[in-house]
């Protein structure tokens, strides 16, 4: 998948009028859309083409349990065009987005929903808003993130990887920890694969890292207290703690720019994000969320007091 060209103007037009309407009017699904049911899916593919010869697969795996519905709403009503504009302005070639919705396989009717990789604004928006915000979750402090990671590790194929040995990007949002093991019975029930044995979360993460650069996005610092440590054990510096869910597209775009070497320091990053549409009121929070990761990747640290002087 992934045919067609991206238009920022078309994307903005799709979102006009959505900002102040209830989420139920944007996300109208009452159950899993048949085309997002992962059962029996062989592959979701990100492919090169005449319109996008250097395709780059990017996945947003969005937690849609009861406490996490705000991030899909923000993306579908306000921010996804800014994410795309940031990448296009900084010459990130041919991004193709796939949206996945993640819940709880223990208690939810649709613990996993999977769209297609797309290049056009209309189709990105379609798959995002076709996601069913089930609003479930089991109350155990765990969600089935490992199930989503398993699908991506075993049922996706990207030309950026197969042709150029370049991993795609994965941004998984959440405020819980994964289950320690993925039951082979859950895999068969939800996806249809028959495994010989259960898989540990560590095994699944290692497999997903072969084709993706994965990040876990925690929506605020309060919720980070209950799940950050476990995710850092799994992903190290690729855990990004937001100060507010409204920063999700700015932080994820910034993480790509840092990883792709488009910036040499966080001040330069702040300028690029601001030009793409990040409001000045969010600059300080966004840069604070990205600075630990930037320090590791770029090998630089801001001068003492620079962040507070610039952003307050």
N, C-alpha and C positions, 0 to 999 in steps of 0.2 A: 504494500500500500504506500501512500505518500505522494500521489500524483497531484499536479497543479502547483500554482504559485501562491505565496502568502501576500496578502494585502492588509497593511495596518489600518488603512481607512475603512475597509470592509469589516474588519474585526471591531473597530470602534463603533461602527454603525450597528452591529449586532447587539452591542451592550447598551446602546442608548435607551434610556427609559427603564432599565432594570434596577438601578441603584437602590431605589426606595420601595421596591415591591417585595412581598414575602417570598422567602426561598421556595415555598411550595409552588409558586407560579413559574419559577425558573426551572426547578427540578420536579417534573410532574409525574415521574415514574412511581407506581404503587407496588412494583415488584421488579425483579431483575429483567431488564430488556432482553428479549431472546437473542439479539445479536451480541450481547455482552456476557452471555453465559459461557464460562470456560469449558464446560463439559464437552469433551470430544474435540476440542480445538487442537490442531496439529502445530501451527505456527502463527505468530503475529510477526510481520515482516516489515523492516525498514529498508527500502531499496533505493539505489541510485536510479536516475532517469535523466531524460533530456532537460527537464526543468530544474533538476537538483542533482548534479553529477557528484557532489561531495556530501551526500546525506549523512546526518548525525542523529542517531536515535536518542531521544530524551523521554523518560518515563516519569509521570507523576502518579505515584501510588498513594491514593488519598484515603486515610482512615475516615469512614463514614458512620462510625458508631455515635451514640448519643452526644458525647462531649466534643465531637470533632467536626460537626457539620459546618462550622463557620468558614473554614478554609476553602472548601469547594464553592461556597456562596461568594466569597470575596473574589475568587478567580473568575467566576462566571459573570459577575456583575461589575467588576472594576478593573482588575489588574492583569489578566492574562495578556492583553495587548501590550502592556508595558514590558512584560517579560520578553515577548517576542521582539519588540522594538529595540530593546537593549541588545539582544543578540545580533539582530540585523545591522544595527548601527556600528557594532564592533566587529563586523565581518566574521561572525561565526557562520560557517557555510551551511546552508540547507538544513536547518533544524526540522526534524519530524517528531511530533509529539504523540505519545500514547497515554491515555488515561485509564487508570485502574482504580477500582474501589475495593477497599479491604474492610472486613468486619471480623466476626468471631465465629469460627466453625463449630464451636460448642453450642451456641445458642441462636445464631442468626439464620434466617432463611436463605440469604444470599451472602455468604461470607467472602465471595470473590466475584468481581465483575471486571471484564477486560474489554477495552475498546481496540481500535486499530491505530497504527502509526499514520499520522496525517500531516500534510504540508500546508493546507489551505485553512484560512480562518474559519470558514463555514463548517468544515468537517471536524476541526479541533473542538469548536463550540458544540457541535452535535454530540460527540462522544462524551464530553464533559457533562453536558446537561441531560444526557440519557442515563447517567449514573443514578441509581436509586439510593437516596440518603436514608437508609433503613433506620438509622438511629437506635440500633440495638447495642450489642456488647453484653458480656456476661457478668460484669461486676466482679471479676476475679483479679483484676489488675493486669490481665493479659489479653492480647488480641492476636489474631492469626496472621501476623505480619510474615511469619515464616512461610505460610502458604502462598502469599503473593510473591515472595522471593523465589520459591520453588518454581512457580510458573514462569517467571522471567528467566530463570536459569536454564530451563528445559524446553520452553515453548516459544522462544523468540529467536529471530535471526536478523542481524543487521549488517548491511554492506560495509558500514564503517569498520566493523570488526573483521568480517570475512575477507574483504578486499584490501583493507589498509591497516589491519591490526590495531585499530583505534577503538577503545571501549566507548560505549554509550554512557549516558548519565542517567542515574536513578535517584529521584527524590521521593522518599517515603515519609509521609507525615504521620504523627501519632503522639499519644500521651500515656502509653502503657508499655510494658515489656512484651516480647514475643513468648510464645510457649517454648519450653526447652527442647521439645521434640515434636516432629510432625508425624502424625500417625499415618501409616500406609492406608488405613481405612478411610481417613479423611481425604487423602489424595484421590483414591478411587471414586469416592462419592462425589466430590466436587469437580475434579478434573477428568477422571476416567482412567488415569494411569494405574497400572498394577505393579506395585513395588514388592520386593522380597522382604523388606524390613522397614521399620520406622527410621527416620533420619533425624539427626540432631540439628539444632539451629546453626551451630558452628559449621557443620558440613554444608548446609544449604547456603550460608553466607559465602563460604569459600568458593562454591561453584558459581554463584551469581557474580562474584568479583572477577571471574575470568572474562566476562564480557561487558560488565558495567562498572563504572565508578559510582558506588552507592553512597548516598547521604541520608541520614535520618534527621528530620526536621521536627523539633519540639515547639509547640505554639507559644509557650510563655515560660518564664523562669519558675513560677510556682509549680507547674506540672513537671518541669525538668527535675525537680527534687526526687520524684518517685521513679523516674525511668532513665535518667541520663547515664548513671553509672553502668547499667547493664548494656546499654547501646554503645558506650565507649569501649567496653570490653570486646564488643563485636566489631566495631567500625573505627575505633581510635579517634583521630582528629576529624573524621567525617560526620560528626554529630554537631548540628547547628542549633543552638538554643535561641529562639526568638524572644523578644520582649513583649510582642503582641502578634496575634495571627495576621494582622494587616500587613506585616512585613514579608509575607511568604514569597511573593514574586520578586521583590527586590533582592532578598537574601539568596534565593536560588539562582537568579541571573548573575549575581555577584560571585557566587561560588564557581560558576562556569567560567566567568571572565578570569578569575584567579587561576583556575586549573588550566585554562588554555593559554596562559601567559600574556593576556591582553593588558595587564596592568603591572606596574613595578612596586606599588605601595598602595595603602588604603586611601590616601588622600586622592590619588588619581582615580581610584575606584569610585569614591564618593562623587567626584565630578562627572564621571560617565553615567552613573545611575541617575544623577540629578538631571542631566541633559535628556535622558530617556523618559523622564516624567516622575521620578521619585520626589515627593514634596519635601521641603526643607524641614518640616516638623518631624519627619521620620529618619533623617540622615544619621543622627547620633545613634539611635537604637539599631539601625541596620548595620552600621560600621562596627558597633560593639559586638554584634552577633557574629560578624565575619572576621574580626581581627585575630582571634586565636588560630583559625584555619589559615588566614593569610600569613601570619607569622611563620607557620611551619612551612608552607609552600614557597613563599617568597624569600624566606630567610631574613626578613627585616622586621624591625619593631619601630613604632612611632616614637619620636622624641618625647621625653617626659613631659606630661601635661598637654601634649598636642591635641589629643582627642577631646579633652574637656574644653580647651580654648576654642576649638573649631565648632563643636556642636553643643557645648554646655552640658 
